[in-house]
Amino acid sequence: MQPTSHAFKENAHQALANANLQKALALMRSGFPARRAAAVARLPEFDALRDQGKAIKDHVLEHLDYYLETFEKNVAAQGGQVHWCRTPQEARETVLAICRRLDARTVTKGKTMIAEEIALNDYLEQNGVVPVETDLGEYIIQIRKEYPSHIIAPAIHLVKEQIADSFRATHKELDPARALDEAPTLVAEARGVLRQKFLAADVGITGANFCVAETGSTVIVTNEGNGDLTQTLTKAHIVLASLEKVVPTLEDVSTILRLLARSATGQEFSTYTTFSTGPRRAADTDGPGEFHVVFLDNGRSAMLGTEFQDMLRCIRCGACMNHCPVYATVGGHAYGWVYPGPMGAVLTPTLVGVDEAGHLPNASTFCGRCESICPMKIPLPGMMRHWREREFEKRLSPAPYRYGLKLWAFVARRPPLYRAATSVATRLLGWLGRPHGRFRSLPLAQGWTQGRDLPAPEGRSFMSLWAERRKSGGAA
């Protein structure tokens, strides 16, 4: 998919006017956060596990080359193969080469954000291979020719009436008069259609939540079982993963798994947690004929040792977007690429460039909820500030914004001037806003007053009150 992050403002305006989207987002706002809070409350050691998870990921990032090489060695020992890809094009070509060698015509896919990142579906279709998404949300958006709006709930932007309409338009062989007004009916219909796809597929593709160096295993976490069917019935299982998904041991995976589902969906554990180790063995009753792991770099290694390295701790739980007031207002498609919400506001500029995605780190209230609930304690607001600094340095931000910041910096570096200026401005604005106590329109503040009134200052400034308190012997 081509990024449209540069059009975030236009995308956001369209999202705000979309009644179905706003209805769907209202359901999200009342669901994910409450379930996460309840799950965390039942686990007293949750914060201690966050510290352990952070330490595990930090350790991996400091020794990433060692753990990747260990993982590759153990995959090979189990009869599998690891492929190293620097760019999306290399990853696409690697997957296609495997499919062509096996004369694959149909590929079933579990949910994988890396496949979205490299636009794999379009590439396979262009080369005569039919990809079929088997995660329910991914299947829905595939038949609608859309892309995910959330990393764990791809179709969260839709209401069930829209899904029913899409099923009727796609499943034309079924009774057109059938009832599709309840979620269980929709799920049952999708299950029946996809069952035949699983049986007919030549190759199965999944993502990976974790890659275990100790055993050469990959791990997927799902609630539908589609990942298991995707990888066990085919000639080959292809795993798509980014470099930072590797972890040292099975014990480390167990620690982070206790954080993942609670943070993502409010479950203590997901319905299916599947460990895959190599291809089918002689004594196995099922399993893929071949096992391939395709590792994608695509700029990740360049993040190591920079102010953005902490982003590589992300375990793709989606908690940051579930709690973000901006995401909850405009949805995922407004962000214009694969990764939405606070984590996307940091990762997307890294992968597609701040020239394209500079709006995203500015689309934040900096309320700090994303960092406070992140299971890996990623300092997302701080990294958004770093992107704002880079945008400013490259003169990508609007000229009035840049000159305004320079003027503010000039005044802020001179405390007497700052105090005098703020005192005058406060008194003047307080006097001008006296009739109503607020401004409906104000020069240099149109971005605020276009959507809401601006309260007029009341009384004295904090600094003058603080100085008076200290002078009178109050607490310092």
C-alpha positions in Angstrom: 0.0 0.0 0.0 1.1 3.5 -0.7 1.3 5.7 2.4 -1.0 8.7 2.7 0.4 9.9 6.0 1.1 13.3 4.4 -2.7 13.7 4.1 -3.4 13.0 7.8 -5.3 16.3 8.3 -7.6 15.6 5.4 -7.9 11.9 6.4 -8.9 13.0 9.9 -11.5 15.4 8.7 -13.1 12.6 6.7 -13.0 10.3 9.6 -14.8 12.8 11.9 -17.6 13.0 9.4 -18.0 9.2 9.0 -21.0 8.2 11.1 -20.3 4.4 10.9 -16.7 4.9 11.9 -17.7 7.1 14.8 -20.2 4.4 15.9 -17.5 1.7 15.7 -14.9 3.8 17.6 -17.4 4.5 20.4 -17.7 0.7 20.9 -13.9 0.4 21.0 -13.5 3.2 23.6 -15.8 1.4 26.0 -14.3 -2.1 25.4 -10.6 -2.5 25.2 -9.5 -0.2 28.0 -12.0 -1.6 30.5 -11.1 -5.2 29.8 -7.4 -4.4 30.1 -7.9 -2.7 33.4 -9.9 -5.6 34.8 -7.2 -8.1 33.6 -4.4 -6.1 35.1 -6.2 -5.7 38.4 -6.4 -9.5 38.7 -2.6 -9.8 38.4 -0.7 -8.1 41.3 2.7 -8.7 39.7 1.8 -7.0 36.4 4.1 -4.0 36.9 6.9 -6.3 37.9 6.4 -8.4 34.7 6.6 -5.1 32.7 10.0 -4.5 34.2 11.1 -8.1 33.4 9.7 -7.8 29.8 11.5 -4.5 29.2 14.8 -6.0 30.5 14.4 -9.0 28.2 13.9 -6.9 25.1 16.6 -4.4 26.0 19.0 -7.4 26.5 18.1 -8.7 23.1 18.6 -5.4 21.3 22.1 -5.1 22.8 23.0 -8.6 21.5 20.7 -8.8 18.5 23.2 -10.3 16.1 24.0 -13.1 18.5 20.4 -14.1 19.0 19.5 -13.9 15.3 22.4 -16.2 14.4 21.5 -18.6 17.2 17.9 -18.6 16.0 19.0 -19.3 12.4 21.3 -22.2 13.6 18.5 -23.8 15.5 15.9 -23.4 12.7 18.4 -25.2 10.4 18.9 -27.9 12.9 15.2 -28.6 12.9 15.1 -28.8 9.1 13.9 -25.2 8.3 15.5 -22.3 6.6 15.9 -18.6 7.5 16.0 -15.9 4.7 17.5 -12.5 5.4 15.8 -9.5 3.6 16.9 -5.9 3.8 14.0 -4.4 1.9 10.3 -5.1 1.2 11.2 -6.0 -2.4 13.7 -8.7 -1.3 11.1 -10.1 1.1 8.4 -10.2 -1.6 10.7 -11.9 -4.0 11.7 -14.5 -1.4 8.1 -15.4 -0.7 7.2 -15.6 -4.4 10.3 -17.8 -5.2 9.2 -20.3 -2.6 5.6 -20.3 -4.0 6.8 -20.8 -7.5 9.2 -23.6 -6.7 6.2 -25.4 -5.0 3.9 -24.6 -8.0 1.6 -22.8 -5.5 -1.6 -21.3 -6.8 -3.3 -20.5 -3.6 -1.8 -19.1 -0.3 -3.7 -18.9 3.0 -2.5 -16.2 5.4 -2.7 -15.6 9.1 -2.6 -12.0 10.3 0.8 -10.5 9.7 1.6 -6.8 9.8 4.9 -7.5 7.9 2.8 -8.7 5.0 1.0 -5.4 5.0 4.2 -3.5 5.3 5.6 -5.2 2.2 2.3 -5.1 0.3 2.6 -8.9 -0.2 -1.0 -9.6 -1.3 -0.9 -7.2 -4.3 2.5 -8.6 -5.3 1.3 -12.2 -5.2 -1.8 -11.4 -7.2 0.2 -9.7 -9.8 2.3 -12.8 -10.2 -0.5 -15.3 -10.4 -0.7 -16.5 -6.8 -4.1 -16.0 -5.0 -3.7 -14.9 -1.3 -6.6 -15.6 1.1 -6.7 -13.9 4.4 -8.0 -16.3 7.1 -8.2 -14.0 10.2 -11.8 -12.9 10.3 -11.0 -9.2 10.5 -8.4 -9.5 7.7 -10.8 -11.5 5.6 -13.4 -8.9 5.9 -11.2 -6.0 4.9 -9.7 -8.1 2.0 -13.1 -8.6 0.4 -13.8 -4.9 0.9 -10.4 -4.1 -0.7 -9.4 -2.1 2.4 -6.4 -2.2 4.7 -6.3 -2.8 8.5 -7.3 0.1 10.8 -5.8 -1.6 13.9 -3.0 -4.0 14.4 -4.9 -6.5 16.4 -8.5 -5.8 15.3 -8.2 -5.0 11.5 -11.9 -4.4 10.9 -12.6 -2.4 14.1 -13.6 0.6 11.9 -16.7 -1.3 10.7 -20.1 -2.1 12.1 -21.9 -5.4 11.6 -24.3 -4.0 9.0 -21.4 -3.0 6.7 -19.9 -6.5 7.2 -23.2 -8.2 6.3 -23.4 -6.1 3.1 -19.9 -7.2 2.1 -20.7 -10.9 2.8 -23.8 -10.7 0.6 -21.8 -9.0 -2.2 -19.0 -11.6 -2.0 -20.7 -14.9 -1.1 -23.1 -14.9 -4.0 -23.5 -18.6 -4.0 -25.4 -18.5 -0.7 -29.0 -17.8 -0.2 -29.5 -14.1 -0.7 -32.4 -14.1 1.7 -30.4 -15.5 4.6 -30.3 -13.5 7.9 -27.0 -11.8 8.6 -28.0 -9.5 11.4 -26.1 -11.2 14.3 -22.3 -11.6 14.9 -22.4 -15.4 15.4 -24.2 -15.8 12.0 -21.5 -13.7 10.3 -18.7 -15.7 12.0 -20.3 -19.0 11.0 -20.6 -18.0 7.4 -17.0 -16.9 7.2 -15.9 -20.1 8.8 -17.8 -22.2 6.2 -16.3 -20.3 3.3 -12.8 -20.4 4.6 -12.8 -24.1 5.5 -12.5 -24.9 1.8 -9.7 -22.4 1.4 -7.6 -24.1 4.1 -8.0 -27.5 2.4 -7.1 -26.2 -1.0 -4.1 -24.0 -0.1 -0.6 -24.9 -1.3 1.3 -22.6 1.0 0.5 -21.0 4.4 1.9 -17.7 5.5 1.8 -16.4 9.1 3.4 -13.7 11.1 5.3 -14.2 14.3 4.8 -12.7 17.7 8.1 -14.1 18.8 11.0 -16.1 17.4 12.7 -18.2 20.1 16.5 -18.4 19.6 16.9 -21.3 22.1 14.8 -23.7 20.0 14.4 -22.1 16.6 10.6 -21.9 17.2 8.2 -19.2 16.1 5.1 -18.3 18.1 1.8 -16.9 17.0 -1.0 -15.7 19.3 -4.5 -15.9 18.0 -8.1 -16.3 19.1 -9.5 -18.0 16.0 -7.3 -21.0 15.3 -6.9 -19.9 11.7 -3.1 -19.7 12.2 -2.9 -23.3 13.1 -4.9 -24.4 10.0 -2.9 -22.1 7.8 0.4 -23.6 8.7 -0.3 -27.3 9.3 -2.1 -28.3 6.0 0.2 -26.9 3.4 3.4 -27.8 1.4 5.2 -25.0 3.2 4.8 -22.7 6.1 6.3 -19.3 5.6 6.8 -17.1 8.6 7.2 -13.3 8.1 8.9 -11.5 11.0 10.9 -8.3 11.6 14.4 -8.7 13.2 13.4 -7.5 16.7 10.9 -10.4 17.2 13.6 -12.7 18.4 13.8 -13.5 22.2 16.4 -15.7 23.9 14.5 -18.6 25.6 11.1 -20.2 26.1 11.1 -18.9 29.6 11.5 -15.3 28.3 8.5 -16.0 25.9 6.4 -17.2 28.9 7.1 -13.9 30.7 6.1 -11.7 27.9 3.1 -13.8 27.0 1.7 -12.9 30.4 1.8 -9.3 29.4 0.6 -9.6 25.8 -3.0 -10.8 25.9 -3.8 -8.8 29.0 -2.6 -5.6 27.3 -4.1 -6.4 23.9 -7.6 -7.8 24.6 -7.9 -8.0 28.4 -7.6 -11.8 28.3 -5.4 -13.6 30.7 -4.2 -15.7 27.8 -5.3 -15.9 24.1 -7.3 -18.9 22.9 -4.5 -20.2 20.8 -0.7 -19.8 21.5 1.0 -21.9 18.8 4.7 -22.8 18.8 6.1 -24.0 15.4 9.4 -25.7 15.1 10.5 -26.9 11.7 8.6 -28.9 9.0 6.6 -32.1 9.5 8.7 -35.0 10.7 8.2 -38.6 9.7 6.1 -39.5 12.8 4.0 -36.4 12.7 0.3 -36.7 11.6 0.2 -33.1 10.2 2.4 -30.1 9.6 4.0 -28.3 6.7 6.3 -30.0 4.2 8.8 -27.1 4.5 9.4 -24.4 7.1 10.8 -21.0 6.2 11.3 -17.8 8.2 11.7 -14.6 6.3 13.3 -11.9 8.4 12.7 -8.3 7.2 15.0 -5.4 8.2 13.5 -2.4 6.4 15.2 0.2 8.5 15.1 -1.6 11.9 18.8 -2.1 12.2 19.3 1.6 11.6 17.3 2.3 14.7 19.7 0.5 17.0 21.8 2.9 19.1 19.6 5.8 18.3 16.9 7.7 20.3 14.4 5.4 18.6 15.8 2.0 19.7 13.2 1.7 22.4 10.5 1.4 19.7 12.0 -2.0 18.9 10.7 -3.4 22.2 7.1 -3.2 20.8 5.2 -6.5 21.0 2.3 -5.2 18.8 -0.3 -5.5 21.5 -2.2 -2.4 20.3 -2.7 -1.1 23.9 -1.4 2.4 23.0 -4.0 2.9 20.3 -6.8 1.5 22.5 -6.1 4.2 25.0 -5.2 7.1 22.7 -7.7 9.9 22.5 -6.6 10.8 19.0 -6.8 7.3 17.6 -10.2 6.9 19.3 -11.5 10.0 17.5 -10.2 9.4 14.0 -9.4 5.7 13.7 -6.5 3.9 12.1 -7.0 4.8 8.4 -6.4 8.4 9.1 -2.8 7.6 9.9 -2.3 6.6 6.3 -0.2 3.5 6.5 0.2 0.1 8.2 0.9 1.2 11.8 -1.6 3.6 13.4 -1.8 5.3 16.8 1.1 6.3 19.0 3.3 3.4 18.0 2.7 4.3 14.4 3.5 7.9 15.1 7.0 6.8 16.0 7.5 3.8 13.7 6.0 5.1 10.5 8.4 8.1 10.1 11.2 5.6 10.6 10.1 3.3 7.8 8.6 5.7 5.2 10.4 9.0 6.2 9.5 12.0 8.2 8.9 13.9 5.0 5.9 11.6 4.4 4.8 11.0 7.9 5.7 14.2 9.8 2.1 14.9 10.7 1.8 11.7 12.8 4.1 12.6 15.8 2.2 16.0 15.8 -1.1 14.2 16.1 -0.8 13.7 19.9 -2.2 15.4 23.0 0.9 14.2 24.9 -1.4 13.0 27.6 1.0 10.1 28.3 -1.6 7.3 28.4 0.3 5.4 25.8 3.5 5.2 27.8 1.7 4.6 31.1 0.0 1.4 29.8 2.6 0.1 27.4 3.6 -3.4 28.6 7.2 -2.7 27.4 7.4 0.8 28.9 8.2 2.4 25.6 8.6 6.2 26.0 6.4 7.0 23.0 5.7 10.7 23.8 9.5 11.3 24.1 10.2 9.7 20.7 7.4 11.7 19.1 9.2 14.8 20.4 12.4 13.6 18.8 10.5 13.4 15.4 9.1 16.9 15.9 12.7 18.1 16.4 13.8 16.4 13.3 10.9 17.8 11.3 11.8 21.3 12.6 15.5 20.9 11.7 14.6 19.8 8.2 12.2 22.8 7.8 9.3 20.5 7.1 7.0 22.1 9.6 4.9 25.1 8.5 6.8 28.4 8.5 4.5 30.2 11.0 5.1 27.3 13.4 8.8 27.5 13.0 9.0 31.2 13.4 6.6 31.1 16.4 8.8 28.6 18.1 11.9 30.7 17.5 10.2 33.7 18.9 9.0 31.7 22.0 12.6 30.3 22.4 14.0 33.8 22.2 11.7 35.1 25.0 11.9 31.9 27.1 15.7 32.2 27.3 15.3 35.7 28.9 13.3 35.2 32.2 12.7 38.9 32.9 11.4 39.4 29.3 9.3 36.2 29.6 7.7 37.3 32.8 6.9 40.7 31.5 5.5 39.4 28.2 3.3 36.8 29.8 2.1 39.3 32.4 1.0 41.8 29.7 -0.5 39.1 27.5 -2.4 37.5 30.4 -3.9 40.9 31.5 -4.7 41.9 27.9 -6.4 38.6 27.0 -8.3 38.6 30.3 -9.6 42.1 29.6 -10.6 41.3 26.0 -12.4 38.1 27.0 -14.2 39.7 30.0 -17.7 39.8 28.5 -18.0 36.0 28.0 -14.9 34.6 29.7 -13.9 32.9 26.4 -12.9 33.6 22.8 -14.9 32.2 19.8 -12.1 33.4 17.5 -8.6 34.6 18.1 -5.7 35.5 15.8 -2.8 33.0 15.9 -5.1 30.5 17.6 -7.4 29.5 14.8 -6.4 25.9 15.1 -8.0 25.8 18.5 -11.0 28.2 18.0 -12.1 26.5 14.8 -13.2 23.5 16.9 -13.8 24.9 20.4 -13.8 28.2 22.4 -10.6 29.3 24.1 -11.0 30.2 27.8 -9.8 33.7 28.7 -7.2 34.0 31.4 -8.5 34.7 34.8 -6.7 36.4 37.7 -3.0 36.5 38.0 -0.3 34.2 36.5 1.1 31.2 38.3 4.5 32.7 38.4 3.3 35.9 40.2 1.3 33.9 42.7 4.3 31.6 43.3 6.6 34.6 43.9 4.2 36.1 46.3 3.9 32.8 48.2 7.7 32.5 48.5 8.0 36.1 49.6 5.5 35.6 52.4 7.3 32.5 53.7 5.2 29.8 52.1 6.5 26.3 51.1 9.2 26.3 48.5 
